[in-house]
Amino acid sequence: MRALRILLIIAVVLGGVFVAVDRAAVHFAESEAEGRIAFGGVESGPTRVSIKGFPFLTQAARAEFDRVDVTVDDVQAGAAGREIRIRKIQAQLHQVKVGGGYTSATAARATGTAFLSYEALTAAADDGVSVAYGGDGKVKVTGSVEIPLLGEKVTRSVLSTVTLVDGDTVKVHADEVPGEGIPGLEGLVRKKTDFDREIAGLPDGLKMEKIEVTPGGLEISMTGADIRLAG
């Protein structure tokens, strides 16, 4: 009985040591990965990595990780020839395989979310147009137009619906534009406030699936396969 108790104590101690070593190893690997990952070839700011699954050491031994979460800040993208900044991309990467010497890495599949601020959407719109949250899943678009018959400028704000077109284009379309009895006013306002913008420069392999309008900006859901992380 005494021998069994001793064996159990030894097993618990060794198990604790293994867990401690495993967790230390994963933290070291995450730190190293943050400095090496080039997420899909994009230009970006700081990267944070979280390796999931236990034990880490067995995953490292076979050079394949079940899931790796990556957060990339300040991603440089483009729309209509203008540079815009995606505030953050969060991605969950599955079946991440690494090459010899950890010089390359590829994820078999991925899901993620890109966060686009209203300042960035304003930068993608026409000059003189601003975009803000309009409440109830809508955006408020404000722009000024000149009315030829009156010879003056008028500024109007409209509530608009944001949709995704062809998996790469953000479409902003006013639900309603009051004409106020002024001939051609609705068309002039729509020409200014309605716009489509193809978003270029997202990580290779990721495709936009859905857009949600939130108080903090647009949240764009993405999926993808064969995502290159390094190498």
Sequence and secondary structure as in RCSB ss.txt:
>XXXX:A:sequence
MRALRILLIIAVVLGGVFVAVDRAAVHFAESEAEGRIAFGGVESGPTRVSIKGFPFLTQAARAEFDRVDVTVDDV
QAGAAGREIRIRKIQAQLHQVKVGGGYTSATAARATGTAFLSYEALTAAADDGVSVAYGGDGKVKVTGSVEIPLL
GEKVTRSVLSTVTLVDGDTVKVHADEVPGEGIPGLEGLVRKKTDFDREIAGLPDGLKMEKIEVTPGGLEISMTGA
DIRLAG
>XXXX:A:secstr
 HHHHHHHHHHHHHHHHHHHHHHHHHHHHHHHHHHH  GGG   S EEEEE SS HHHHHHHTEEEEEEEEEEEE
EEEETTEEEEEEEEEEEEEEEEE GGG  EEEEEEEEEEEE HHHHHHHS TT EEEEEETTEEEEEEEEEETTT
TEEEEEEEEEEEEEETTTEEEEEES    TT TTHHHHHHHHH EEEEEE   TTEEEEEEEEETTEEEEEEEEE
EEEEE 
